[in-house]
Amino acid sequence: LKRVNDARTIWRMTQDDNAISVLGLGAMGSALAAAQLDAGRTTTVWNRSPARAEPLVARGATFATDPQAAIEASPLSVVCVVDNDAVRTLLEQAGAAPSGRVVVNLTNGTPGQARTLAAWVEQQGAAYIDGGIMAVPPMIGAPGASVFYSGSADAFATHRATLEAFGAASYVGEDPGAAAVWDLALLSGMYGMFAGVLHAVALARSQGISATELMPPLQAWLTAMEATLPQFAEQVETDQHSTASPLAMQAQGFVNLIEASREGGVRPDLLAPTGALLHEAVAAGHGDHGISSAVALLNDPT
Ligand SMILES: NC(=O)c1ccc[n+]([C@@H]2O[C@H](COP(=O)([O-])OP(=O)(O)OC[C@H]3O[C@@H](n4cnc5c(N)ncnc54)[C@H](OP(=O)(O)O)[C@@H]3O)[C@@H](O)[C@H]2O)c1
């Protein structure tokens, strides 16, 4: 492994406004660095455990032995590690290196964590961009990958082309917390779907229907429901909720869903809170409204 710990040496080696450093070479960071190598960019990499850099160095990346050398090597550094505490620690290890440079943090975190980190990074004289990756590592650099970005608009405009090597880049505003909001909202929808699918498969299997048999009609049903989402959004924003499928009826159907789960010995844990919310919405006067009326109860949990 070729190691360089003298930042000036790396800078002399790169001297390239499009150079990029990637800090954190787990499954995701390695994919991010590989996408930059694929795009032909001068790429410096750092990871706490150096062995993970070897495949990237074999492809032409330069290994920096510490975060300081890595960040000094390029105008733009992408950080992707386990959590934002680790991000803060490695940026502290970088000393004054971030000053005058751009830090893009693609580590998953909360909007509040992003805002705190942004304020701290900016105090060090660097520009901060936060990002939320909507992809798994094999998708990086391929069609279908997208990343939300927020924070410094100038830095994003300057480095947009470089960042687009990861996937489609969506800039969602100067609030550094915005990318995490969009990321976590989309993940919420995904986990809601998986919670439903987990329960559906367990319920079907409890009655002798295999996951393989269930999946085609389940997929068709979810696709039909997915097509109603634009109407759902309109109903939330106008507070005019469809009466085609009233909550009073849905709440009653939900009782059967929970009861059938118990009959089959299936834990109702994942869906029971949704049933409780529907009953609460009916009690709050939404019995004639559709399911979109329940959003208001979540926004006002008192
Ligand atoms: N994988 C995905 O599908 C996916 C999708 C979207 C977003 N993400 C996000 O990407 C980020 C990284 O995920 P990953 O899949 O690459 O995870 P991973 O494969 O588990 O890698 C974790 C990385 O964090 C580093 N790390 C852990 N603790 C550290 C510390 N205290 N100081 C410095 N580095 C530390 C590890 O270094 P060592 O090698 O030294 O342990 C490793 O490089 C996470 O925020 C994750 O939510 C992942």
The ligand as an SDF file (V2000), in Angstrom:
LIG
                    3D

 48 52  0  0  0  0  0  0  0  0999 V2000
  -24.6450    0.5860    2.8690 N   0  0  0  0  0  0  0  0  0  0  0  0
  -25.7940    1.1540    2.4750 C   0  0  0  0  0  0  0  0  0  0  0  0
  -26.6800    0.4920    1.8670 O   0  0  0  0  0  0  0  0  0  0  0  0
  -26.0450    2.5990    2.7120 C   0  0  0  0  0  0  0  0  0  0  0  0
  -27.0650    3.2500    1.9780 C   0  0  0  0  0  0  0  0  0  0  0  0
  -27.2720    4.6200    2.1850 C   0  0  0  0  0  0  0  0  0  0  0  0
  -26.5360    5.2770    3.1450 C   0  0  0  0  0  0  0  0  0  0  0  0
  -25.5680    4.6120    3.8690 N   0  0  0  0  0  0  0  0  0  0  0  0
  -24.8420    5.3490    4.9100 C   0  0  0  0  0  0  0  0  0  0  0  0
  -23.4450    5.3840    4.6350 O   0  0  0  0  0  0  0  0  0  0  0  0
  -22.7370    5.4460    5.8900 C   0  0  0  0  0  0  0  0  0  0  0  0
  -21.6680    4.3690    5.8760 C   0  0  0  0  0  0  0  0  0  0  0  0
  -22.3200    3.1080    5.7020 O   0  0  0  0  0  0  0  0  0  0  0  0
  -21.5380    1.8220    5.1970 P   0  0  0  0  0  0  0  0  0  0  0  0
  -22.5560    0.9250    4.5910 O   0  0  0  0  0  0  0  0  0  0  0  0
  -20.3400    2.2070    4.4040 O   0  0  0  0  0  0  0  0  0  0  0  0
  -21.0760    1.2160    6.6130 O   0  0  0  0  0  0  0  0  0  0  0  0
  -19.9270    0.1680    6.9120 P   0  0  0  0  0  0  0  0  0  0  0  0
  -19.6340   -0.6920    5.7150 O   0  0  0  0  0  0  0  0  0  0  0  0
  -20.2830   -0.4850    8.2020 O   0  0  0  0  0  0  0  0  0  0  0  0
  -18.6310    1.0910    7.1370 O   0  0  0  0  0  0  0  0  0  0  0  0
  -18.5430    1.9310    8.2570 C   0  0  0  0  0  0  0  0  0  0  0  0
  -17.3980    2.8610    8.0370 C   0  0  0  0  0  0  0  0  0  0  0  0
  -17.3180    3.7530    9.1800 O   0  0  0  0  0  0  0  0  0  0  0  0
  -15.9810    3.7160    9.6560 C   0  0  0  0  0  0  0  0  0  0  0  0
  -15.9640    4.0230   11.0800 N   0  0  0  0  0  0  0  0  0  0  0  0
  -16.6840    3.4400   12.0610 C   0  0  0  0  0  0  0  0  0  0  0  0
  -16.4140    4.0140   13.2470 N   0  0  0  0  0  0  0  0  0  0  0  0
  -15.4840    4.9820   12.9950 C   0  0  0  0  0  0  0  0  0  0  0  0
  -14.8080    5.9140   13.8090 C   0  0  0  0  0  0  0  0  0  0  0  0
  -15.0350    5.9890   15.1280 N   0  0  0  0  0  0  0  0  0  0  0  0
  -13.9270    6.7640   13.2190 N   0  0  0  0  0  0  0  0  0  0  0  0
  -13.6930    6.6890   11.8850 C   0  0  0  0  0  0  0  0  0  0  0  0
  -14.3200    5.8330   11.0480 N   0  0  0  0  0  0  0  0  0  0  0  0
  -15.1980    4.9790   11.6080 C   0  0  0  0  0  0  0  0  0  0  0  0
  -15.4950    2.3290    9.3510 C   0  0  0  0  0  0  0  0  0  0  0  0
  -14.1030    2.2610    9.4350 O   0  0  0  0  0  0  0  0  0  0  0  0
  -13.3460    0.8530    9.6820 P   0  0  0  0  0  0  0  0  0  0  0  0
  -13.2530    0.1980    8.3320 O   0  0  0  0  0  0  0  0  0  0  0  0
  -12.0440    1.2540   10.2390 O   0  0  0  0  0  0  0  0  0  0  0  0
  -14.1850    0.0690   10.6530 O   0  0  0  0  0  0  0  0  0  0  0  0
  -16.0300    2.1760    7.9400 C   0  0  0  0  0  0  0  0  0  0  0  0
  -15.2340    2.8830    7.0040 O   0  0  0  0  0  0  0  0  0  0  0  0
  -23.7830    5.2440    7.0050 C   0  0  0  0  0  0  0  0  0  0  0  0
  -24.1490    6.4860    7.5480 O   0  0  0  0  0  0  0  0  0  0  0  0
  -24.9590    4.6320    6.2530 C   0  0  0  0  0  0  0  0  0  0  0  0
  -26.2150    4.9080    6.8670 O   0  0  0  0  0  0  0  0  0  0  0  0
  -25.2920    3.2980    3.6640 C   0  0  0  0  0  0  0  0  0  0  0  0
  1  2  1  0
  2  3  2  0
  2  4  1  0
  4  5  1  0
  4 48  2  0
  5  6  2  0
  6  7  1  0
  7  8  2  0
  8  9  1  0
  8 48  1  0
  9 10  1  0
  9 46  1  0
 10 11  1  0
 11 12  1  0
 11 44  1  0
 12 13  1  0
 13 14  1  0
 14 15  2  0
 14 16  1  0
 14 17  1  0
 17 18  1  0
 18 19  2  0
 18 20  1  0
 18 21  1  0
 21 22  1  0
 22 23  1  0
 23 24  1  0
 23 42  1  0
 24 25  1  0
 25 26  1  0
 25 36  1  0
 26 27  1  0
 26 35  1  0
 27 28  2  0
 28 29  1  0
 29 30  1  0
 29 35  2  0
 30 31  1  0
 30 32  2  0
 32 33  1  0
 33 34  2  0
 34 35  1  0
 36 37  1  0
 36 42  1  0
 37 38  1  0
 38 39  2  0
 38 40  1  0
 38 41  1  0
 42 43  1  0
 44 45  1  0
 44 46  1  0
 46 47  1  0
M  CHG  2   8   1  16  -1
M  END
$$$$
